[in-house]
Amino acid sequence: MSDSASSSPPVNVAEETESRDRKAEHLQLAEQREMQARQNYFHSYAFEHRALPEIDLAEVDASVSFLGKRLEAPLLISCMTGGTGKAESVNRNLARAAERAGIAVGVGSQRKALETPEQEHTFQVRDEVPTVPLLGNLGAVQLNDGYGLAECEAAVEMIDADALAFHLNPLQEAIQPEGDRDFSTLLPKMGEVAEQLSVPIIAKEIGCGISGAVARELGEHGIDIIDTAGQGGTSWARIEAQRADDVDLGDLFADWGLPTPLAIQQVSEVPGTTVIGSGGVRSGVDVAKALALGADLVGMASPFLKAAMESEEAVMNKIERTVRELRIAMFCVGARSISELQHTRIFEQPR
């Protein structure tokens, strides 16, 4: 494994342009309704409503702590984009709103910014988020392509990140025309980086979910913050199949993966794990359900991306709406705090 940034593969101009085009295509396609999952798995779950909650709505406190920082609500704007002109304005709209609302935010994969320094500014939003957690992002598969501790530290330093997310995306890479498909021996390499990196590592899927078994393996290698990113949200299989002009392949794998509620429950059973529940979370009620199922923090991407394409205020409005929905759900189950919500009864409804 590399321990020097100079060992990174040389930059290929054609590949660099291709990467920027790919990121732009991802942004455009991710906005389309047909790229979303066919069902919301959170709709299969319900709370036991308390007609007598015995609390005042004004008492409901949704604040939590994450990475040593206080959040006003248990929300993360999940890692999404960077590396294009449009991505810079999107990231800044997301970051400004996150700071105002007191929630965490992440950037998209920083790989091309490491290989093409002139792209760094599209990710550098720390000036917009001085007090809330900011997450960096690299593909774990890059550890099989010459990346090591030095590159990971460079990604952290680039944006002054509080943690670095390693995204795990085998299905996307398998379908993507230019995908990286060697996922062998990644676990020990991730563990080696986690042992030495200056900030915590987060392992995250991108829409197919992380199982309890994989979470245990990650924990054994020093990675105990898991972002489930389960099935139920944006379908990267469909997006990549669309780009590859193979719609049938995208349809076949559109529902592949572990549904988010199940992934949350499995990962939450792994001792010592901090669970970020994400994948198809579309409302504050979904947030409440994710927390009751075992999440410590809840990530949302698509709803905020659509708002960020418009403006900072649109993102802020979406955050405020989501938090209001969450607090109402907490009130109606008699939960004054997130801790109380996490111990609230939730059940799967008969189909």
C-alpha beads as a LAMMPS data file, in Angstrom:
LAMMPS data file: protein, C-alpha beads

351 atoms
350 bonds

1 atom types
1 bond types

-500.0 500.0 xlo xhi
-500.0 500.0 ylo yhi
-500.0 500.0 zlo zhi

Masses

1 110.0

Atoms # bond

1 1 1 0.000 0.000 0.000
2 1 1 1.239 3.439 -0.908
3 1 1 2.467 5.788 1.809
4 1 1 3.261 8.659 -0.499
5 1 1 1.014 10.874 -2.591
6 1 1 3.686 10.854 -5.269
7 1 1 2.977 7.150 -5.851
8 1 1 -0.491 7.916 -7.227
9 1 1 -0.971 6.996 -10.880
10 1 1 -0.114 9.798 -13.330
11 1 1 -3.011 11.966 -14.441
12 1 1 -4.457 11.117 -17.835
13 1 1 -6.129 14.168 -19.409
14 1 1 -8.717 12.082 -21.254
15 1 1 -9.602 10.192 -18.074
16 1 1 -9.809 13.484 -16.160
17 1 1 -12.288 14.923 -18.673
18 1 1 -14.231 11.652 -18.660
19 1 1 -14.477 11.783 -14.873
20 1 1 -15.842 15.345 -14.880
21 1 1 -18.381 14.363 -17.540
22 1 1 -19.358 11.301 -15.505
23 1 1 -19.925 13.381 -12.374
24 1 1 -22.055 15.837 -14.343
25 1 1 -24.093 12.942 -15.748
26 1 1 -24.539 11.537 -12.239
27 1 1 -25.916 14.866 -11.009
28 1 1 -28.314 15.122 -13.935
29 1 1 -29.560 11.526 -13.768
30 1 1 -29.884 11.423 -9.971
31 1 1 -32.556 14.132 -10.211
32 1 1 -34.815 11.965 -12.368
33 1 1 -37.754 10.231 -10.690
34 1 1 -37.212 6.966 -12.556
35 1 1 -33.798 6.627 -10.895
36 1 1 -35.448 6.306 -7.485
37 1 1 -36.496 3.052 -5.807
38 1 1 -39.916 1.657 -6.565
39 1 1 -40.999 1.591 -2.909
40 1 1 -40.290 3.232 0.421
41 1 1 -39.475 0.445 2.878
42 1 1 -40.086 2.731 5.848
43 1 1 -43.787 2.654 4.967
44 1 1 -43.809 -0.952 6.205
45 1 1 -43.158 0.244 9.768
46 1 1 -45.375 2.127 12.210
47 1 1 -45.093 3.626 15.669
48 1 1 -47.468 2.938 18.513
49 1 1 -49.248 6.293 18.714
50 1 1 -49.701 7.786 22.185
51 1 1 -53.013 9.627 22.454
52 1 1 -51.687 10.938 25.790
53 1 1 -48.010 11.740 25.171
54 1 1 -47.786 13.533 28.552
55 1 1 -45.191 15.998 27.247
56 1 1 -45.181 19.504 25.796
57 1 1 -44.139 19.720 22.134
58 1 1 -41.928 22.643 23.149
59 1 1 -39.934 20.235 25.359
60 1 1 -38.955 17.967 22.470
61 1 1 -35.176 18.146 21.964
62 1 1 -33.787 16.587 18.776
63 1 1 -30.136 17.454 19.442
64 1 1 -27.368 14.822 19.441
65 1 1 -23.572 14.629 19.481
66 1 1 -21.559 13.310 16.521
67 1 1 -17.775 13.259 16.128
68 1 1 -17.491 15.358 19.269
69 1 1 -19.727 18.135 17.961
70 1 1 -23.291 19.064 18.889
71 1 1 -25.952 18.794 16.208
72 1 1 -29.347 20.458 16.508
73 1 1 -30.909 17.404 14.851
74 1 1 -29.615 13.884 14.080
75 1 1 -29.225 14.617 10.389
76 1 1 -26.435 14.218 7.846
77 1 1 -26.551 15.623 4.340
78 1 1 -24.958 12.566 2.773
79 1 1 -21.850 12.665 0.596
80 1 1 -22.917 13.474 -2.947
81 1 1 -20.859 15.488 -5.386
82 1 1 -17.808 17.524 -6.376
83 1 1 -15.427 17.956 -9.293
84 1 1 -17.668 19.959 -11.640
85 1 1 -18.605 23.619 -11.874
86 1 1 -22.210 22.917 -10.889
87 1 1 -21.025 20.723 -8.012
88 1 1 -19.258 23.638 -6.353
89 1 1 -22.443 25.698 -6.066
90 1 1 -24.368 22.614 -4.920
91 1 1 -21.807 21.845 -2.205
92 1 1 -21.812 25.452 -1.008
93 1 1 -25.601 25.596 -0.842
94 1 1 -25.605 22.371 1.162
95 1 1 -22.801 23.500 3.466
96 1 1 -24.269 26.917 4.233
97 1 1 -27.654 25.435 5.056
98 1 1 -26.070 22.674 7.166
99 1 1 -24.189 25.231 9.250
100 1 1 -27.301 27.362 9.762
101 1 1 -29.357 24.336 10.775
102 1 1 -26.647 22.713 12.884
103 1 1 -26.453 19.379 11.034
104 1 1 -23.591 17.372 9.494
105 1 1 -22.641 17.391 5.804
106 1 1 -20.421 15.385 3.473
107 1 1 -18.863 15.906 0.055
108 1 1 -18.685 13.511 -2.880
109 1 1 -15.697 11.417 -3.906
110 1 1 -12.499 13.473 -3.786
111 1 1 -10.493 11.146 -6.009
112 1 1 -10.251 13.449 -9.004
113 1 1 -9.436 16.444 -6.827
114 1 1 -6.442 14.506 -5.510
115 1 1 -5.343 13.707 -9.043
116 1 1 -6.351 17.092 -10.470
117 1 1 -5.663 19.791 -7.841
118 1 1 -7.503 22.493 -9.771
119 1 1 -10.728 20.661 -8.833
120 1 1 -10.083 20.998 -5.081
121 1 1 -12.072 24.226 -4.755
122 1 1 -15.303 22.408 -5.680
123 1 1 -14.983 20.439 -2.424
124 1 1 -13.487 23.044 -0.102
125 1 1 -16.435 24.256 1.963
126 1 1 -14.965 24.279 5.477
127 1 1 -15.224 28.073 5.497
128 1 1 -19.001 27.593 5.237
129 1 1 -19.187 25.013 8.060
130 1 1 -16.927 26.144 10.916
131 1 1 -18.888 24.377 13.669
132 1 1 -20.578 21.257 12.238
133 1 1 -19.013 17.940 11.154
134 1 1 -17.723 17.810 7.577
135 1 1 -17.070 14.399 6.009
136 1 1 -14.546 13.623 3.296
137 1 1 -15.061 10.820 0.799
138 1 1 -13.001 8.321 -1.188
139 1 1 -13.848 5.031 -2.856
140 1 1 -12.454 2.109 -0.874
141 1 1 -11.627 0.378 -4.157
142 1 1 -8.970 3.053 -4.785
143 1 1 -6.864 1.276 -2.157
144 1 1 -6.336 -1.332 -4.892
145 1 1 -5.240 1.359 -7.334
146 1 1 -2.228 2.821 -5.548
147 1 1 -3.961 4.828 -2.855
148 1 1 -2.825 4.585 0.765
149 1 1 -2.498 6.549 3.972
150 1 1 -0.928 9.592 2.294
151 1 1 -3.775 9.997 -0.183
152 1 1 -6.360 9.547 2.556
153 1 1 -4.657 12.178 4.723
154 1 1 -4.524 14.475 1.698
155 1 1 -8.288 14.098 1.239
156 1 1 -8.814 14.950 4.908
157 1 1 -6.491 17.957 4.761
158 1 1 -8.031 19.200 1.513
159 1 1 -11.312 20.032 3.248
160 1 1 -10.269 19.894 6.932
161 1 1 -12.609 16.925 7.380
162 1 1 -13.799 15.577 10.717
163 1 1 -13.949 12.038 9.295
164 1 1 -13.312 10.239 6.011
165 1 1 -15.976 8.054 4.422
166 1 1 -14.838 5.057 2.404
167 1 1 -17.675 4.304 0.014
168 1 1 -18.308 0.685 -0.932
169 1 1 -20.020 0.382 -4.306
170 1 1 -19.394 -2.997 -5.977
171 1 1 -22.682 -3.052 -7.902
172 1 1 -22.171 0.439 -9.302
173 1 1 -18.609 -0.354 -10.356
174 1 1 -19.714 -3.641 -11.957
175 1 1 -22.275 -1.869 -14.162
176 1 1 -20.394 1.388 -14.749
177 1 1 -18.702 1.292 -18.175
178 1 1 -15.420 2.598 -16.724
179 1 1 -15.816 0.870 -13.336
180 1 1 -13.079 -0.361 -10.987
181 1 1 -13.958 -3.983 -10.277
182 1 1 -11.143 -5.374 -8.129
183 1 1 -12.588 -5.433 -4.605
184 1 1 -10.201 -8.103 -3.321
185 1 1 -8.213 -7.645 -0.066
186 1 1 -9.817 -4.267 0.681
187 1 1 -10.735 -5.018 4.291
188 1 1 -7.166 -5.234 5.677
189 1 1 -6.159 -2.164 3.673
190 1 1 -9.076 -0.187 5.063
191 1 1 -8.131 -1.363 8.541
192 1 1 -4.528 -0.258 8.077
193 1 1 -5.660 3.230 7.085
194 1 1 -8.162 3.373 9.953
195 1 1 -5.398 2.538 12.418
196 1 1 -3.179 5.422 11.301
197 1 1 -5.450 8.135 9.875
198 1 1 -5.787 11.356 11.879
199 1 1 -9.608 11.205 11.817
200 1 1 -12.166 8.371 12.079
201 1 1 -13.092 6.266 9.071
202 1 1 -16.730 5.778 8.103
203 1 1 -17.684 2.816 5.921
204 1 1 -20.686 3.526 3.711
205 1 1 -22.545 1.820 0.929
206 1 1 -24.244 3.901 -1.740
207 1 1 -27.611 2.180 -2.036
208 1 1 -27.317 -1.583 -1.564
209 1 1 -26.850 -1.659 2.200
210 1 1 -24.273 -2.946 4.671
211 1 1 -25.212 -6.126 6.516
212 1 1 -24.549 -6.982 10.127
213 1 1 -21.950 -9.537 9.027
214 1 1 -19.973 -6.978 7.029
215 1 1 -20.301 -4.439 9.861
216 1 1 -18.743 -6.971 12.241
217 1 1 -15.833 -7.525 9.854
218 1 1 -15.308 -3.787 9.575
219 1 1 -15.422 -3.425 13.357
220 1 1 -12.746 -6.090 13.704
221 1 1 -10.547 -3.878 11.519
222 1 1 -11.113 -0.721 13.551
223 1 1 -13.984 0.795 11.572
224 1 1 -16.989 1.258 13.838
225 1 1 -18.960 4.051 12.164
226 1 1 -21.212 2.469 9.548
227 1 1 -23.465 4.283 7.078
228 1 1 -25.978 1.658 5.966
229 1 1 -26.980 3.409 2.701
230 1 1 -29.499 0.666 2.094
231 1 1 -31.761 -0.153 -0.801
232 1 1 -34.729 2.177 -1.151
233 1 1 -33.324 5.443 -2.452
234 1 1 -31.462 6.461 -5.595
235 1 1 -30.662 3.453 -7.796
236 1 1 -27.074 3.732 -8.968
237 1 1 -27.603 0.503 -10.893
238 1 1 -30.186 2.285 -13.020
239 1 1 -28.036 5.385 -13.376
240 1 1 -24.984 3.459 -14.561
241 1 1 -27.047 1.193 -16.799
242 1 1 -28.575 4.286 -18.389
243 1 1 -25.084 5.641 -19.035
244 1 1 -24.050 2.260 -20.473
245 1 1 -27.170 2.150 -22.679
246 1 1 -28.244 -1.107 -21.002
247 1 1 -31.588 -0.289 -19.410
248 1 1 -32.500 -3.964 -18.981
249 1 1 -29.461 -4.529 -16.756
250 1 1 -30.423 -1.514 -14.661
251 1 1 -33.988 -2.784 -14.270
252 1 1 -32.720 -6.223 -13.240
253 1 1 -30.551 -4.832 -10.439
254 1 1 -32.720 -1.826 -9.534
255 1 1 -34.018 -3.537 -6.380
256 1 1 -30.773 -5.310 -5.482
257 1 1 -29.584 -4.966 -1.925
258 1 1 -30.592 -4.888 1.708
259 1 1 -33.568 -2.595 2.435
260 1 1 -32.522 0.259 4.700
261 1 1 -34.714 -0.639 7.719
262 1 1 -33.289 -4.168 7.746
263 1 1 -29.711 -2.917 7.313
264 1 1 -30.156 -0.511 10.236
265 1 1 -31.472 -3.278 12.478
266 1 1 -28.640 -5.647 11.571
267 1 1 -25.824 -3.126 11.962
268 1 1 -27.232 -1.759 15.223
269 1 1 -26.835 -5.228 16.743
270 1 1 -23.041 -5.047 16.316
271 1 1 -21.585 -3.907 19.671
272 1 1 -19.740 -0.596 19.709
273 1 1 -21.014 0.525 16.315
274 1 1 -22.257 4.025 15.526
275 1 1 -25.006 3.628 12.942
276 1 1 -25.811 6.190 10.271
277 1 1 -29.109 5.104 8.758
278 1 1 -29.489 6.178 5.146
279 1 1 -31.015 5.019 1.900
280 1 1 -34.467 6.174 0.849
281 1 1 -35.062 8.487 3.809
282 1 1 -37.511 11.030 2.458
283 1 1 -39.184 12.704 5.455
284 1 1 -38.883 13.479 9.128
285 1 1 -41.159 10.518 9.864
286 1 1 -38.691 8.271 8.012
287 1 1 -35.933 9.824 10.140
288 1 1 -37.862 8.987 13.310
289 1 1 -38.421 5.410 12.161
290 1 1 -34.724 4.985 11.294
291 1 1 -33.752 6.156 14.782
292 1 1 -36.269 3.849 16.456
293 1 1 -34.929 0.944 14.384
294 1 1 -31.413 1.518 15.707
295 1 1 -29.743 4.434 13.922
296 1 1 -27.752 7.066 15.826
297 1 1 -27.751 9.553 12.938
298 1 1 -29.758 9.637 9.716
299 1 1 -28.456 10.537 6.270
300 1 1 -30.423 12.033 3.396
301 1 1 -29.109 12.787 -0.080
302 1 1 -31.626 13.047 -2.909
303 1 1 -34.117 15.419 -1.209
304 1 1 -31.327 17.853 -0.361
305 1 1 -29.642 17.516 -3.754
306 1 1 -32.799 18.617 -5.532
307 1 1 -33.076 21.619 -3.220
308 1 1 -29.379 22.495 -3.558
309 1 1 -29.689 22.676 -7.334
310 1 1 -32.038 25.585 -6.629
311 1 1 -30.595 27.568 -3.710
312 1 1 -29.317 27.635 -0.142
313 1 1 -32.755 28.754 1.028
314 1 1 -34.405 25.779 -0.656
315 1 1 -32.063 23.460 1.256
316 1 1 -32.773 25.326 4.487
317 1 1 -36.513 25.009 3.936
318 1 1 -36.174 21.260 3.369
319 1 1 -34.085 20.830 6.530
320 1 1 -36.524 22.844 8.639
321 1 1 -39.471 20.878 7.269
322 1 1 -37.732 17.558 7.980
323 1 1 -36.844 18.564 11.545
324 1 1 -40.402 19.756 12.174
325 1 1 -41.764 16.413 10.964
326 1 1 -39.280 14.583 13.200
327 1 1 -40.244 16.614 16.285
328 1 1 -43.958 16.035 15.667
329 1 1 -43.332 12.285 15.384
330 1 1 -41.354 12.396 18.647
331 1 1 -44.188 14.287 20.336
332 1 1 -46.785 11.762 19.184
333 1 1 -44.853 8.852 20.694
334 1 1 -44.041 10.737 23.898
335 1 1 -40.290 11.024 23.268
336 1 1 -38.638 14.127 24.723
337 1 1 -35.197 13.252 23.338
338 1 1 -33.561 11.204 20.607
339 1 1 -32.479 8.711 23.257
340 1 1 -36.104 8.214 24.292
341 1 1 -37.139 7.889 20.640
342 1 1 -34.539 5.153 20.166
343 1 1 -36.296 3.152 22.879
344 1 1 -39.779 3.682 21.453
345 1 1 -41.778 0.716 20.189
346 1 1 -41.954 0.394 16.419
347 1 1 -43.483 -2.546 14.600
348 1 1 -43.638 -3.944 11.090
349 1 1 -47.116 -3.669 9.640
350 1 1 -48.791 -6.716 8.064
351 1 1 -48.674 -6.587 4.296

Bonds

1 1 1 2
2 1 2 3
3 1 3 4
4 1 4 5
5 1 5 6
6 1 6 7
7 1 7 8
8 1 8 9
9 1 9 10
10 1 10 11
11 1 11 12
12 1 12 13
13 1 13 14
14 1 14 15
15 1 15 16
16 1 16 17
17 1 17 18
18 1 18 19
19 1 19 20
20 1 20 21
21 1 21 22
22 1 22 23
23 1 23 24
24 1 24 25
25 1 25 26
26 1 26 27
27 1 27 28
28 1 28 29
29 1 29 30
30 1 30 31
31 1 31 32
32 1 32 33
33 1 33 34
34 1 34 35
35 1 35 36
36 1 36 37
37 1 37 38
38 1 38 39
39 1 39 40
40 1 40 41
41 1 41 42
42 1 42 43
43 1 43 44
44 1 44 45
45 1 45 46
46 1 46 47
47 1 47 48
48 1 48 49
49 1 49 50
50 1 50 51
51 1 51 52
52 1 52 53
53 1 53 54
54 1 54 55
55 1 55 56
56 1 56 57
57 1 57 58
58 1 58 59
59 1 59 60
60 1 60 61
61 1 61 62
62 1 62 63
63 1 63 64
64 1 64 65
65 1 65 66
66 1 66 67
67 1 67 68
68 1 68 69
69 1 69 70
70 1 70 71
71 1 71 72
72 1 72 73
73 1 73 74
74 1 74 75
75 1 75 76
76 1 76 77
77 1 77 78
78 1 78 79
79 1 79 80
80 1 80 81
81 1 81 82
82 1 82 83
83 1 83 84
84 1 84 85
85 1 85 86
86 1 86 87
87 1 87 88
88 1 88 89
89 1 89 90
90 1 90 91
91 1 91 92
92 1 92 93
93 1 93 94
94 1 94 95
95 1 95 96
96 1 96 97
97 1 97 98
98 1 98 99
99 1 99 100
100 1 100 101
101 1 101 102
102 1 102 103
103 1 103 104
104 1 104 105
105 1 105 106
106 1 106 107
107 1 107 108
108 1 108 109
109 1 109 110
110 1 110 111
111 1 111 112
112 1 112 113
113 1 113 114
114 1 114 115
115 1 115 116
116 1 116 117
117 1 117 118
118 1 118 119
119 1 119 120
120 1 120 121
121 1 121 122
122 1 122 123
123 1 123 124
124 1 124 125
125 1 125 126
126 1 126 127
127 1 127 128
128 1 128 129
129 1 129 130
130 1 130 131
131 1 131 132
132 1 132 133
133 1 133 134
134 1 134 135
135 1 135 136
136 1 136 137
137 1 137 138
138 1 138 139
139 1 139 140
140 1 140 141
141 1 141 142
142 1 142 143
143 1 143 144
144 1 144 145
145 1 145 146
146 1 146 147
147 1 147 148
148 1 148 149
149 1 149 150
150 1 150 151
151 1 151 152
152 1 152 153
153 1 153 154
154 1 154 155
155 1 155 156
156 1 156 157
157 1 157 158
158 1 158 159
159 1 159 160
160 1 160 161
161 1 161 162
162 1 162 163
163 1 163 164
164 1 164 165
165 1 165 166
166 1 166 167
167 1 167 168
168 1 168 169
169 1 169 170
170 1 170 171
171 1 171 172
172 1 172 173
173 1 173 174
174 1 174 175
175 1 175 176
176 1 176 177
177 1 177 178
178 1 178 179
179 1 179 180
180 1 180 181
181 1 181 182
182 1 182 183
183 1 183 184
184 1 184 185
185 1 185 186
186 1 186 187
187 1 187 188
188 1 188 189
189 1 189 190
190 1 190 191
191 1 191 192
192 1 192 193
193 1 193 194
194 1 194 195
195 1 195 196
196 1 196 197
197 1 197 198
198 1 198 199
199 1 199 200
200 1 200 201
201 1 201 202
202 1 202 203
203 1 203 204
204 1 204 205
205 1 205 206
206 1 206 207
207 1 207 208
208 1 208 209
209 1 209 210
210 1 210 211
211 1 211 212
212 1 212 213
213 1 213 214
214 1 214 215
215 1 215 216
216 1 216 217
217 1 217 218
218 1 218 219
219 1 219 220
220 1 220 221
221 1 221 222
222 1 222 223
223 1 223 224
224 1 224 225
225 1 225 226
226 1 226 227
227 1 227 228
228 1 228 229
229 1 229 230
230 1 230 231
231 1 231 232
232 1 232 233
233 1 233 234
234 1 234 235
235 1 235 236
236 1 236 237
237 1 237 238
238 1 238 239
239 1 239 240
240 1 240 241
241 1 241 242
242 1 242 243
243 1 243 244
244 1 244 245
245 1 245 246
246 1 246 247
247 1 247 248
248 1 248 249
249 1 249 250
250 1 250 251
251 1 251 252
252 1 252 253
253 1 253 254
254 1 254 255
255 1 255 256
256 1 256 257
257 1 257 258
258 1 258 259
259 1 259 260
260 1 260 261
261 1 261 262
262 1 262 263
263 1 263 264
264 1 264 265
265 1 265 266
266 1 266 267
267 1 267 268
268 1 268 269
269 1 269 270
270 1 270 271
271 1 271 272
272 1 272 273
273 1 273 274
274 1 274 275
275 1 275 276
276 1 276 277
277 1 277 278
278 1 278 279
279 1 279 280
280 1 280 281
281 1 281 282
282 1 282 283
283 1 283 284
284 1 284 285
285 1 285 286
286 1 286 287
287 1 287 288
288 1 288 289
289 1 289 290
290 1 290 291
291 1 291 292
292 1 292 293
293 1 293 294
294 1 294 295
295 1 295 296
296 1 296 297
297 1 297 298
298 1 298 299
299 1 299 300
300 1 300 301
301 1 301 302
302 1 302 303
303 1 303 304
304 1 304 305
305 1 305 306
306 1 306 307
307 1 307 308
308 1 308 309
309 1 309 310
310 1 310 311
311 1 311 312
312 1 312 313
313 1 313 314
314 1 314 315
315 1 315 316
316 1 316 317
317 1 317 318
318 1 318 319
319 1 319 320
320 1 320 321
321 1 321 322
322 1 322 323
323 1 323 324
324 1 324 325
325 1 325 326
326 1 326 327
327 1 327 328
328 1 328 329
329 1 329 330
330 1 330 331
331 1 331 332
332 1 332 333
333 1 333 334
334 1 334 335
335 1 335 336
336 1 336 337
337 1 337 338
338 1 338 339
339 1 339 340
340 1 340 341
341 1 341 342
342 1 342 343
343 1 343 344
344 1 344 345
345 1 345 346
346 1 346 347
347 1 347 348
348 1 348 349
349 1 349 350
350 1 350 351
